[in-house]
Amino acid sequence: MSGDYHGSRLPPDARRNTLWRALWRYHFRHRIAAGDCVLDIGAGYGDFINHVVARRRIALDQWPGLRDHVAEGVEAIVAKVTDLSGIADGTIDFAFASNLFEHLPQAAFARTLGQLSAKLAPSGTLTILQPNYRYAYREYFDDYTHVAVYSHISLGDFLRAHGWEVIEVRPRFLPLTIKSRLPVSMMLIGAYLKCPFKPLGKQMMLVARPVRV
């Protein structure tokens, strides 16, 4: 990412920690087993991976500050997301990418998918969480580093076109941002995740796995 992205667009925010702690408690802990190896691609401050409880946790980001923010026991790899050479093939049970692929040209996204396919264990999956342009078009380019546009339809089609099977789609998984006047609390986030209606939902979640031949 260009310039001081973390300083201008993504400064540290205690509300983000509350969000990810709630997401782990109410959602992801039901999807990740204690014996899994988990990879957070584009991990940033380590907000997701720091809350994960698993046998092995790996955070990858090109930002040098990654190592200063990941929790004890998390393996930090400073590298571009298009370079997964530091990860052994067939080892990852749960790969995760939050608010990442809208920052990459499609060719780079495709390279990441191609490499990740080899890194996943036979039953491994990729979970993607990011803005859904269909619902967030007004705010989408407020982030100056967004270079690719996806809805839950186009993202699914992109994955399929590059050899992945989409096994779950949630078009409105979360609100777009914590940068609002709405309170950020564990209780409210848990209630939102359980609610069948998502009036402010502008982030999508897709789960996919490589098509094995």
mmCIF file of the C-alpha atoms, coordinates in Angstrom:
data_MODEL
# 
_entry.id   MODEL 
# 
loop_
_atom_site.group_PDB 
_atom_site.id 
_atom_site.type_symbol 
_atom_site.label_atom_id 
_atom_site.label_alt_id 
_atom_site.label_comp_id 
_atom_site.label_asym_id 
_atom_site.label_entity_id 
_atom_site.label_seq_id 
_atom_site.pdbx_PDB_ins_code 
_atom_site.Cartn_x 
_atom_site.Cartn_y 
_atom_site.Cartn_z 
_atom_site.occupancy 
_atom_site.B_iso_or_equiv 
_atom_site.pdbx_formal_charge 
_atom_site.auth_seq_id 
_atom_site.auth_comp_id 
_atom_site.auth_asym_id 
_atom_site.auth_atom_id 
_atom_site.pdbx_PDB_model_num 
ATOM 1   C CA . MET A 1 1   ? 0.000   0.000   0.000   1.00 0.00 ? 1   MET A CA 1 
ATOM 2   C CA . SER A 1 2   ? 1.202   3.479   -0.823  1.00 0.00 ? 2   SER A CA 1 
ATOM 3   C CA . GLY A 1 3   ? 2.262   6.113   1.683   1.00 0.00 ? 3   GLY A CA 1 
ATOM 4   C CA . ASP A 1 4   ? 1.567   5.916   5.416   1.00 0.00 ? 4   ASP A CA 1 
ATOM 5   C CA . TYR A 1 5   ? -1.639  3.933   5.086   1.00 0.00 ? 5   TYR A CA 1 
ATOM 6   C CA . HIS A 1 6   ? -1.720  2.855   8.723   1.00 0.00 ? 6   HIS A CA 1 
ATOM 7   C CA . GLY A 1 7   ? -1.219  6.424   9.875   1.00 0.00 ? 7   GLY A CA 1 
ATOM 8   C CA . SER A 1 8   ? -3.734  8.109   7.592   1.00 0.00 ? 8   SER A CA 1 
ATOM 9   C CA . ARG A 1 9   ? -6.428  5.496   6.989   1.00 0.00 ? 9   ARG A CA 1 
ATOM 10  C CA . LEU A 1 10  ? -5.953  2.709   9.528   1.00 0.00 ? 10  LEU A CA 1 
ATOM 11  C CA . PRO A 1 11  ? -4.584  4.069   12.823  1.00 0.00 ? 11  PRO A CA 1 
ATOM 12  C CA . PRO A 1 12  ? -4.777  1.911   15.960  1.00 0.00 ? 12  PRO A CA 1 
ATOM 13  C CA . ASP A 1 13  ? -8.298  1.826   17.394  1.00 0.00 ? 13  ASP A CA 1 
ATOM 14  C CA . ALA A 1 14  ? -9.430  0.016   20.544  1.00 0.00 ? 14  ALA A CA 1 
ATOM 15  C CA . ARG A 1 15  ? -12.858 -0.533  18.980  1.00 0.00 ? 15  ARG A CA 1 
ATOM 16  C CA . ARG A 1 16  ? -11.260 -2.776  16.372  1.00 0.00 ? 16  ARG A CA 1 
ATOM 17  C CA . ASN A 1 17  ? -9.988  -5.082  19.096  1.00 0.00 ? 17  ASN A CA 1 
ATOM 18  C CA . THR A 1 18  ? -13.499 -5.276  20.561  1.00 0.00 ? 18  THR A CA 1 
ATOM 19  C CA . LEU A 1 19  ? -14.911 -6.152  17.149  1.00 0.00 ? 19  LEU A CA 1 
ATOM 20  C CA . TRP A 1 20  ? -12.493 -8.997  16.516  1.00 0.00 ? 20  TRP A CA 1 
ATOM 21  C CA . ARG A 1 21  ? -12.791 -10.347 20.026  1.00 0.00 ? 21  ARG A CA 1 
ATOM 22  C CA . ALA A 1 22  ? -16.543 -10.546 19.471  1.00 0.00 ? 22  ALA A CA 1 
ATOM 23  C CA . LEU A 1 23  ? -16.159 -12.107 16.026  1.00 0.00 ? 23  LEU A CA 1 
ATOM 24  C CA . TRP A 1 24  ? -13.956 -14.797 17.520  1.00 0.00 ? 24  TRP A CA 1 
ATOM 25  C CA . ARG A 1 25  ? -16.315 -15.513 20.400  1.00 0.00 ? 25  ARG A CA 1 
ATOM 26  C CA . TYR A 1 26  ? -19.547 -15.508 18.449  1.00 0.00 ? 26  TYR A CA 1 
ATOM 27  C CA . HIS A 1 27  ? -18.496 -16.772 15.024  1.00 0.00 ? 27  HIS A CA 1 
ATOM 28  C CA . PHE A 1 28  ? -14.998 -17.963 14.192  1.00 0.00 ? 28  PHE A CA 1 
ATOM 29  C CA . ARG A 1 29  ? -14.352 -20.153 17.221  1.00 0.00 ? 29  ARG A CA 1 
ATOM 30  C CA . HIS A 1 30  ? -17.125 -22.393 15.932  1.00 0.00 ? 30  HIS A CA 1 
ATOM 31  C CA . ARG A 1 31  ? -15.266 -22.801 12.631  1.00 0.00 ? 31  ARG A CA 1 
ATOM 32  C CA . ILE A 1 32  ? -11.684 -23.265 13.760  1.00 0.00 ? 32  ILE A CA 1 
ATOM 33  C CA . ALA A 1 33  ? -10.642 -26.395 15.640  1.00 0.00 ? 33  ALA A CA 1 
ATOM 34  C CA . ALA A 1 34  ? -8.009  -26.377 18.376  1.00 0.00 ? 34  ALA A CA 1 
ATOM 35  C CA . GLY A 1 35  ? -5.752  -28.561 16.233  1.00 0.00 ? 35  GLY A CA 1 
ATOM 36  C CA . ASP A 1 36  ? -5.929  -26.358 13.135  1.00 0.00 ? 36  ASP A CA 1 
ATOM 37  C CA . CYS A 1 37  ? -3.191  -24.333 11.484  1.00 0.00 ? 37  CYS A CA 1 
ATOM 38  C CA . VAL A 1 38  ? -4.559  -20.863 10.712  1.00 0.00 ? 38  VAL A CA 1 
ATOM 39  C CA . LEU A 1 39  ? -3.131  -18.347 8.225   1.00 0.00 ? 39  LEU A CA 1 
ATOM 40  C CA . ASP A 1 40  ? -4.120  -14.664 8.298   1.00 0.00 ? 40  ASP A CA 1 
ATOM 41  C CA . ILE A 1 41  ? -3.227  -13.121 4.918   1.00 0.00 ? 41  ILE A CA 1 
ATOM 42  C CA . GLY A 1 42  ? -2.745  -9.362  5.015   1.00 0.00 ? 42  GLY A CA 1 
ATOM 43  C CA . ALA A 1 43  ? -2.873  -9.509  8.800   1.00 0.00 ? 43  ALA A CA 1 
ATOM 44  C CA . GLY A 1 44  ? -2.133  -5.837  9.517   1.00 0.00 ? 44  GLY A CA 1 
ATOM 45  C CA . TYR A 1 45  ? -2.302  -5.258  13.269  1.00 0.00 ? 45  TYR A CA 1 
ATOM 46  C CA . GLY A 1 46  ? -3.085  -8.930  13.847  1.00 0.00 ? 46  GLY A CA 1 
ATOM 47  C CA . ASP A 1 47  ? -6.611  -8.147  14.967  1.00 0.00 ? 47  ASP A CA 1 
ATOM 48  C CA . PHE A 1 48  ? -8.006  -11.473 13.749  1.00 0.00 ? 48  PHE A CA 1 
ATOM 49  C CA . ILE A 1 49  ? -5.121  -13.872 14.340  1.00 0.00 ? 49  ILE A CA 1 
ATOM 50  C CA . ASN A 1 50  ? -4.370  -12.546 17.841  1.00 0.00 ? 50  ASN A CA 1 
ATOM 51  C CA . HIS A 1 51  ? -7.763  -13.777 19.057  1.00 0.00 ? 51  HIS A CA 1 
ATOM 52  C CA . VAL A 1 52  ? -7.596  -17.184 17.388  1.00 0.00 ? 52  VAL A CA 1 
ATOM 53  C CA . VAL A 1 53  ? -7.083  -20.237 19.570  1.00 0.00 ? 53  VAL A CA 1 
ATOM 54  C CA . ALA A 1 54  ? -5.442  -22.956 17.466  1.00 0.00 ? 54  ALA A CA 1 
ATOM 55  C CA . ARG A 1 55  ? -2.456  -25.280 17.322  1.00 0.00 ? 55  ARG A CA 1 
ATOM 56  C CA . ARG A 1 56  ? -0.561  -22.966 14.996  1.00 0.00 ? 56  ARG A CA 1 
ATOM 57  C CA . ARG A 1 57  ? -1.142  -19.358 13.983  1.00 0.00 ? 57  ARG A CA 1 
ATOM 58  C CA . ILE A 1 58  ? 0.582   -17.581 11.105  1.00 0.00 ? 58  ILE A CA 1 
ATOM 59  C CA . ALA A 1 59  ? 0.260   -13.886 10.191  1.00 0.00 ? 59  ALA A CA 1 
ATOM 60  C CA . LEU A 1 60  ? 1.504   -12.619 6.816   1.00 0.00 ? 60  LEU A CA 1 
ATOM 61  C CA . ASP A 1 61  ? 1.712   -8.998  5.707   1.00 0.00 ? 61  ASP A CA 1 
ATOM 62  C CA . GLN A 1 62  ? 4.179   -6.851  3.788   1.00 0.00 ? 62  GLN A CA 1 
ATOM 63  C CA . TRP A 1 63  ? 4.008   -4.184  6.524   1.00 0.00 ? 63  TRP A CA 1 
ATOM 64  C CA . PRO A 1 64  ? 7.183   -4.327  8.681   1.00 0.00 ? 64  PRO A CA 1 
ATOM 65  C CA . GLY A 1 65  ? 5.142   -3.251  11.715  1.00 0.00 ? 65  GLY A CA 1 
ATOM 66  C CA . LEU A 1 66  ? 3.397   -6.630  11.717  1.00 0.00 ? 66  LEU A CA 1 
ATOM 67  C CA . ARG A 1 67  ? 5.940   -8.126  14.110  1.00 0.00 ? 67  ARG A CA 1 
ATOM 68  C CA . ASP A 1 68  ? 5.281   -5.411  16.686  1.00 0.00 ? 68  ASP A CA 1 
ATOM 69  C CA . HIS A 1 69  ? 1.568   -6.145  16.874  1.00 0.00 ? 69  HIS A CA 1 
ATOM 70  C CA . VAL A 1 70  ? 1.054   -9.898  16.722  1.00 0.00 ? 70  VAL A CA 1 
ATOM 71  C CA . ALA A 1 71  ? 0.490   -11.756 19.977  1.00 0.00 ? 71  ALA A CA 1 
ATOM 72  C CA . GLU A 1 72  ? 2.968   -14.131 21.561  1.00 0.00 ? 72  GLU A CA 1 
ATOM 73  C CA . GLY A 1 73  ? 2.918   -17.468 19.765  1.00 0.00 ? 73  GLY A CA 1 
ATOM 74  C CA . VAL A 1 74  ? 1.857   -16.037 16.406  1.00 0.00 ? 74  VAL A CA 1 
ATOM 75  C CA . GLU A 1 75  ? 4.407   -16.632 13.634  1.00 0.00 ? 75  GLU A CA 1 
ATOM 76  C CA . ALA A 1 76  ? 4.940   -13.377 11.706  1.00 0.00 ? 76  ALA A CA 1 
ATOM 77  C CA . ILE A 1 77  ? 5.984   -13.481 8.057   1.00 0.00 ? 77  ILE A CA 1 
ATOM 78  C CA . VAL A 1 78  ? 6.762   -10.118 6.465   1.00 0.00 ? 78  VAL A CA 1 
ATOM 79  C CA . ALA A 1 79  ? 6.176   -10.671 2.754   1.00 0.00 ? 79  ALA A CA 1 
ATOM 80  C CA . LYS A 1 80  ? 3.830   -9.667  -0.021  1.00 0.00 ? 80  LYS A CA 1 
ATOM 81  C CA . VAL A 1 81  ? 0.588   -11.617 -0.110  1.00 0.00 ? 81  VAL A CA 1 
ATOM 82  C CA . THR A 1 82  ? 1.600   -12.796 -3.567  1.00 0.00 ? 82  THR A CA 1 
ATOM 83  C CA . ASP A 1 83  ? 4.588   -14.572 -2.021  1.00 0.00 ? 83  ASP A CA 1 
ATOM 84  C CA . LEU A 1 84  ? 3.535   -17.518 0.135   1.00 0.00 ? 84  LEU A CA 1 
ATOM 85  C CA . SER A 1 85  ? 6.847   -19.327 -0.301  1.00 0.00 ? 85  SER A CA 1 
ATOM 86  C CA . GLY A 1 86  ? 7.520   -19.132 3.427   1.00 0.00 ? 86  GLY A CA 1 
ATOM 87  C CA . ILE A 1 87  ? 4.626   -21.501 4.116   1.00 0.00 ? 87  ILE A CA 1 
ATOM 88  C CA . ALA A 1 88  ? 4.899   -25.245 3.568   1.00 0.00 ? 88  ALA A CA 1 
ATOM 89  C CA . ASP A 1 89  ? 2.525   -26.912 1.138   1.00 0.00 ? 89  ASP A CA 1 
ATOM 90  C CA . GLY A 1 90  ? -0.504  -28.711 2.516   1.00 0.00 ? 90  GLY A CA 1 
ATOM 91  C CA . THR A 1 91  ? -0.281  -27.210 6.009   1.00 0.00 ? 91  THR A CA 1 
ATOM 92  C CA . ILE A 1 92  ? -3.060  -24.623 6.283   1.00 0.00 ? 92  ILE A CA 1 
ATOM 93  C CA . ASP A 1 93  ? -6.476  -25.675 7.545   1.00 0.00 ? 93  ASP A CA 1 
ATOM 94  C CA . PHE A 1 94  ? -8.083  -22.243 7.730   1.00 0.00 ? 94  PHE A CA 1 
ATOM 95  C CA . ALA A 1 95  ? -6.918  -19.307 5.619   1.00 0.00 ? 95  ALA A CA 1 
ATOM 96  C CA . PHE A 1 96  ? -8.422  -15.879 6.235   1.00 0.00 ? 96  PHE A CA 1 
ATOM 97  C CA . ALA A 1 97  ? -8.264  -12.542 4.433   1.00 0.00 ? 97  ALA A CA 1 
ATOM 98  C CA . SER A 1 98  ? -10.044 -9.458  5.719   1.00 0.00 ? 98  SER A CA 1 
ATOM 99  C CA . ASN A 1 99  ? -10.345 -6.283  3.663   1.00 0.00 ? 99  ASN A CA 1 
ATOM 100 C CA . LEU A 1 100 ? -7.466  -7.330  1.452   1.00 0.00 ? 100 LEU A CA 1 
ATOM 101 C CA . PHE A 1 101 ? -8.365  -8.249  -2.092  1.00 0.00 ? 101 PHE A CA 1 
ATOM 102 C CA . GLU A 1 102 ? -10.029 -4.943  -2.959  1.00 0.00 ? 102 GLU A CA 1 
ATOM 103 C CA . HIS A 1 103 ? -6.525  -3.474  -2.558  1.00 0.00 ? 103 HIS A CA 1 
ATOM 104 C CA . LEU A 1 104 ? -4.957  -5.802  -5.151  1.00 0.00 ? 104 LEU A CA 1 
ATOM 105 C CA . PRO A 1 105 ? -5.045  -5.768  -8.950  1.00 0.00 ? 105 PRO A CA 1 
ATOM 106 C CA . GLN A 1 106 ? -6.829  -8.848  -10.232 1.00 0.00 ? 106 GLN A CA 1 
ATOM 107 C CA . ALA A 1 107 ? -3.598  -10.391 -11.515 1.00 0.00 ? 107 ALA A CA 1 
ATOM 108 C CA . ALA A 1 108 ? -2.109  -10.216 -8.010  1.00 0.00 ? 108 ALA A CA 1 
ATOM 109 C CA . PHE A 1 109 ? -5.283  -11.662 -6.489  1.00 0.00 ? 109 PHE A CA 1 
ATOM 110 C CA . ALA A 1 110 ? -5.098  -14.555 -8.937  1.00 0.00 ? 110 ALA A CA 1 
ATOM 111 C CA . ARG A 1 111 ? -1.431  -15.202 -8.044  1.00 0.00 ? 111 ARG A CA 1 
ATOM 112 C CA . THR A 1 112 ? -2.305  -15.324 -4.365  1.00 0.00 ? 112 THR A CA 1 
ATOM 113 C CA . LEU A 1 113 ? -5.119  -17.795 -5.020  1.00 0.00 ? 113 LEU A CA 1 
ATOM 114 C CA . GLY A 1 114 ? -2.840  -19.976 -7.125  1.00 0.00 ? 114 GLY A CA 1 
ATOM 115 C CA . GLN A 1 115 ? -0.206  -20.191 -4.411  1.00 0.00 ? 115 GLN A CA 1 
ATOM 116 C CA . LEU A 1 116 ? -2.702  -20.586 -1.581  1.00 0.00 ? 116 LEU A CA 1 
ATOM 117 C CA . SER A 1 117 ? -4.284  -23.595 -3.257  1.00 0.00 ? 117 SER A CA 1 
ATOM 118 C CA . ALA A 1 118 ? -1.045  -25.527 -2.730  1.00 0.00 ? 118 ALA A CA 1 
ATOM 119 C CA . LYS A 1 119 ? -0.640  -24.349 0.870   1.00 0.00 ? 119 LYS A CA 1 
ATOM 120 C CA . LEU A 1 120 ? -4.049  -25.595 2.022   1.00 0.00 ? 120 LEU A CA 1 
ATOM 121 C CA . ALA A 1 121 ? -4.523  -28.988 3.613   1.00 0.00 ? 121 ALA A CA 1 
ATOM 122 C CA . PRO A 1 122 ? -6.883  -31.350 1.737   1.00 0.00 ? 122 PRO A CA 1 
ATOM 123 C CA . SER A 1 123 ? -9.872  -30.049 3.709   1.00 0.00 ? 123 SER A CA 1 
ATOM 124 C CA . GLY A 1 124 ? -8.572  -26.477 3.990   1.00 0.00 ? 124 GLY A CA 1 
ATOM 125 C CA . THR A 1 125 ? -10.691 -23.441 3.183   1.00 0.00 ? 125 THR A CA 1 
ATOM 126 C CA . LEU A 1 126 ? -10.328 -19.712 2.531   1.00 0.00 ? 126 LEU A CA 1 
ATOM 127 C CA . THR A 1 127 ? -12.645 -17.229 4.253   1.00 0.00 ? 127 THR A CA 1 
ATOM 128 C CA . ILE A 1 128 ? -12.829 -13.750 2.715   1.00 0.00 ? 128 ILE A CA 1 
ATOM 129 C CA . LEU A 1 129 ? -14.327 -10.747 4.474   1.00 0.00 ? 129 LEU A CA 1 
ATOM 130 C CA . GLN A 1 130 ? -14.463 -7.451  2.603   1.00 0.00 ? 130 GLN A CA 1 
ATOM 131 C CA . PRO A 1 131 ? -16.713 -4.606  1.415   1.00 0.00 ? 131 PRO A CA 1 
ATOM 132 C CA . ASN A 1 132 ? -19.573 -5.566  -0.864  1.00 0.00 ? 132 ASN A CA 1 
ATOM 133 C CA . TYR A 1 133 ? -19.727 -2.925  -3.596  1.00 0.00 ? 133 TYR A CA 1 
ATOM 134 C CA . ARG A 1 134 ? -23.420 -3.588  -4.178  1.00 0.00 ? 134 ARG A CA 1 
ATOM 135 C CA . TYR A 1 135 ? -24.179 -2.142  -0.741  1.00 0.00 ? 135 TYR A CA 1 
ATOM 136 C CA . ALA A 1 136 ? -21.122 0.044   -0.075  1.00 0.00 ? 136 ALA A CA 1 
ATOM 137 C CA . TYR A 1 137 ? -20.739 1.856   -3.396  1.00 0.00 ? 137 TYR A CA 1 
ATOM 138 C CA . ARG A 1 138 ? -21.069 5.309   -1.848  1.00 0.00 ? 138 ARG A CA 1 
ATOM 139 C CA . GLU A 1 139 ? -18.143 4.800   0.527   1.00 0.00 ? 139 GLU A CA 1 
ATOM 140 C CA . TYR A 1 140 ? -16.091 2.301   -1.438  1.00 0.00 ? 140 TYR A CA 1 
ATOM 141 C CA . PHE A 1 141 ? -13.534 4.703   -2.848  1.00 0.00 ? 141 PHE A CA 1 
ATOM 142 C CA . ASP A 1 142 ? -13.185 6.766   0.302   1.00 0.00 ? 142 ASP A CA 1 
ATOM 143 C CA . ASP A 1 143 ? -10.257 4.403   0.791   1.00 0.00 ? 143 ASP A CA 1 
ATOM 144 C CA . TYR A 1 144 ? -7.699  5.644   -1.710  1.00 0.00 ? 144 TYR A CA 1 
ATOM 145 C CA . THR A 1 145 ? -5.998  2.232   -1.935  1.00 0.00 ? 145 THR A CA 1 
ATOM 146 C CA . HIS A 1 146 ? -9.045  0.399   -3.282  1.00 0.00 ? 146 HIS A CA 1 
ATOM 147 C CA . VAL A 1 147 ? -8.234  -0.654  -6.843  1.00 0.00 ? 147 VAL A CA 1 
ATOM 148 C CA . ALA A 1 148 ? -10.652 -3.535  -7.483  1.00 0.00 ? 148 ALA A CA 1 
ATOM 149 C CA . VAL A 1 149 ? -14.425 -3.693  -7.181  1.00 0.00 ? 149 VAL A CA 1 
ATOM 150 C CA . TYR A 1 150 ? -16.333 -6.790  -6.074  1.00 0.00 ? 150 TYR A CA 1 
ATOM 151 C CA . SER A 1 151 ? -19.855 -7.667  -5.106  1.00 0.00 ? 151 SER A CA 1 
ATOM 152 C CA . HIS A 1 152 ? -20.726 -11.029 -3.604  1.00 0.00 ? 152 HIS A CA 1 
ATOM 153 C CA . ILE A 1 153 ? -21.622 -12.133 -7.132  1.00 0.00 ? 153 ILE A CA 1 
ATOM 154 C CA . SER A 1 154 ? -18.465 -10.986 -8.907  1.00 0.00 ? 154 SER A CA 1 
ATOM 155 C CA . LEU A 1 155 ? -16.154 -12.178 -6.127  1.00 0.00 ? 155 LEU A CA 1 
ATOM 156 C CA . GLY A 1 156 ? -17.720 -15.615 -6.270  1.00 0.00 ? 156 GLY A CA 1 
ATOM 157 C CA . ASP A 1 157 ? -17.369 -15.700 -10.036 1.00 0.00 ? 157 ASP A CA 1 
ATOM 158 C CA . PHE A 1 158 ? -13.717 -14.614 -9.799  1.00 0.00 ? 158 PHE A CA 1 
ATOM 159 C CA . LEU A 1 159 ? -12.975 -17.438 -7.377  1.00 0.00 ? 159 LEU A CA 1 
ATOM 160 C CA . ARG A 1 160 ? -14.691 -20.000 -9.612  1.00 0.00 ? 160 ARG A CA 1 
ATOM 161 C CA . ALA A 1 161 ? -12.858 -18.710 -12.685 1.00 0.00 ? 161 ALA A CA 1 
ATOM 162 C CA . HIS A 1 162 ? -9.562  -19.390 -10.903 1.00 0.00 ? 162 HIS A CA 1 
ATOM 163 C CA . GLY A 1 163 ? -10.260 -22.926 -9.793  1.00 0.00 ? 163 GLY A CA 1 
ATOM 164 C CA . TRP A 1 164 ? -12.107 -22.472 -6.503  1.00 0.00 ? 164 TRP A CA 1 
ATOM 165 C CA . GLU A 1 165 ? -15.451 -23.774 -5.306  1.00 0.00 ? 165 GLU A CA 1 
ATOM 166 C CA . VAL A 1 166 ? -17.553 -21.291 -3.332  1.00 0.00 ? 166 VAL A CA 1 
ATOM 167 C CA . ILE A 1 167 ? -19.253 -23.081 -0.439  1.00 0.00 ? 167 ILE A CA 1 
ATOM 168 C CA . GLU A 1 168 ? -20.778 -20.180 1.490   1.00 0.00 ? 168 GLU A CA 1 
ATOM 169 C CA . VAL A 1 169 ? -21.874 -16.632 0.644   1.00 0.00 ? 169 VAL A CA 1 
ATOM 170 C CA . ARG A 1 170 ? -23.142 -14.046 3.115   1.00 0.00 ? 170 ARG A CA 1 
ATOM 171 C CA . PRO A 1 171 ? -23.763 -10.813 1.184   1.00 0.00 ? 171 PRO A CA 1 
ATOM 172 C CA . ARG A 1 172 ? -24.406 -8.744  4.327   1.00 0.00 ? 172 ARG A CA 1 
ATOM 173 C CA . PHE A 1 173 ? -22.207 -10.140 7.074   1.00 0.00 ? 173 PHE A CA 1 
ATOM 174 C CA . LEU A 1 174 ? -21.136 -6.969  8.936   1.00 0.00 ? 174 LEU A CA 1 
ATOM 175 C CA . PRO A 1 175 ? -21.453 -3.174  8.833   1.00 0.00 ? 175 PRO A CA 1 
ATOM 176 C CA . LEU A 1 176 ? -18.791 -1.488  6.755   1.00 0.00 ? 176 LEU A CA 1 
ATOM 177 C CA . THR A 1 177 ? -16.754 0.213   9.452   1.00 0.00 ? 177 THR A CA 1 
ATOM 178 C CA . ILE A 1 178 ? -16.325 0.883   13.162  1.00 0.00 ? 178 ILE A CA 1 
ATOM 179 C CA . LYS A 1 179 ? -15.814 4.568   12.320  1.00 0.00 ? 179 LYS A CA 1 
ATOM 180 C CA . SER A 1 180 ? -19.339 5.669   13.150  1.00 0.00 ? 180 SER A CA 1 
ATOM 181 C CA . ARG A 1 181 ? -21.349 7.030   16.063  1.00 0.00 ? 181 ARG A CA 1 
ATOM 182 C CA . LEU A 1 182 ? -22.798 3.606   16.775  1.00 0.00 ? 182 LEU A CA 1 
ATOM 183 C CA . PRO A 1 183 ? -21.425 1.943   19.916  1.00 0.00 ? 183 PRO A CA 1 
ATOM 184 C CA . VAL A 1 184 ? -19.038 -0.983  19.466  1.00 0.00 ? 184 VAL A CA 1 
ATOM 185 C CA . SER A 1 185 ? -19.681 -3.612  22.135  1.00 0.00 ? 185 SER A CA 1 
ATOM 186 C CA . MET A 1 186 ? -19.359 -7.371  22.432  1.00 0.00 ? 186 MET A CA 1 
ATOM 187 C CA . MET A 1 187 ? -23.056 -7.734  23.219  1.00 0.00 ? 187 MET A CA 1 
ATOM 188 C CA . LEU A 1 188 ? -24.260 -5.693  20.256  1.00 0.00 ? 188 LEU A CA 1 
ATOM 189 C CA . ILE A 1 189 ? -21.936 -7.437  17.811  1.00 0.00 ? 189 ILE A CA 1 
ATOM 190 C CA . GLY A 1 190 ? -23.063 -10.838 19.050  1.00 0.00 ? 190 GLY A CA 1 
ATOM 191 C CA . ALA A 1 191 ? -26.704 -9.831  18.647  1.00 0.00 ? 191 ALA A CA 1 
ATOM 192 C CA . TYR A 1 192 ? -26.042 -8.482  15.155  1.00 0.00 ? 192 TYR A CA 1 
ATOM 193 C CA . LEU A 1 193 ? -24.399 -11.713 14.041  1.00 0.00 ? 193 LEU A CA 1 
ATOM 194 C CA . LYS A 1 194 ? -27.419 -13.713 15.232  1.00 0.00 ? 194 LYS A CA 1 
ATOM 195 C CA . CYS A 1 195 ? -29.976 -11.380 13.668  1.00 0.00 ? 195 CYS A CA 1 
ATOM 196 C CA . PRO A 1 196 ? -31.414 -12.657 10.359  1.00 0.00 ? 196 PRO A CA 1 
ATOM 197 C CA . PHE A 1 197 ? -31.763 -9.092  9.079   1.00 0.00 ? 197 PHE A CA 1 
ATOM 198 C CA . LYS A 1 198 ? -28.684 -6.965  8.386   1.00 0.00 ? 198 LYS A CA 1 
ATOM 199 C CA . PRO A 1 199 ? -29.901 -3.413  7.686   1.00 0.00 ? 199 PRO A CA 1 
ATOM 200 C CA . LEU A 1 200 ? -26.390 -1.916  7.887   1.00 0.00 ? 200 LEU A CA 1 
ATOM 201 C CA . GLY A 1 201 ? -24.569 -4.904  6.431   1.00 0.00 ? 201 GLY A CA 1 
ATOM 202 C CA . LYS A 1 202 ? -22.123 -3.731  3.791   1.00 0.00 ? 202 LYS A CA 1 
ATOM 203 C CA . GLN A 1 203 ? -19.326 -6.257  4.235   1.00 0.00 ? 203 GLN A CA 1 
ATOM 204 C CA . MET A 1 204 ? -19.648 -9.711  2.705   1.00 0.00 ? 204 MET A CA 1 
ATOM 205 C CA . MET A 1 205 ? -18.200 -13.037 3.696   1.00 0.00 ? 205 MET A CA 1 
ATOM 206 C CA . LEU A 1 206 ? -17.384 -15.827 1.259   1.00 0.00 ? 206 LEU A CA 1 
ATOM 207 C CA . VAL A 1 207 ? -15.894 -19.231 2.031   1.00 0.00 ? 207 VAL A CA 1 
ATOM 208 C CA . ALA A 1 208 ? -14.192 -21.202 -0.734  1.00 0.00 ? 208 ALA A CA 1 
ATOM 209 C CA . ARG A 1 209 ? -11.922 -24.189 -1.320  1.00 0.00 ? 209 ARG A CA 1 
ATOM 210 C CA . PRO A 1 210 ? -9.763  -25.221 -4.267  1.00 0.00 ? 210 PRO A CA 1 
ATOM 211 C CA . VAL A 1 211 ? -11.266 -27.611 -6.772  1.00 0.00 ? 211 VAL A CA 1 
ATOM 212 C CA . ARG A 1 212 ? -9.117  -30.714 -6.464  1.00 0.00 ? 212 ARG A CA 1 
ATOM 213 C CA . VAL A 1 213 ? -8.687  -32.823 -9.613  1.00 0.00 ? 213 VAL A CA 1 
# 
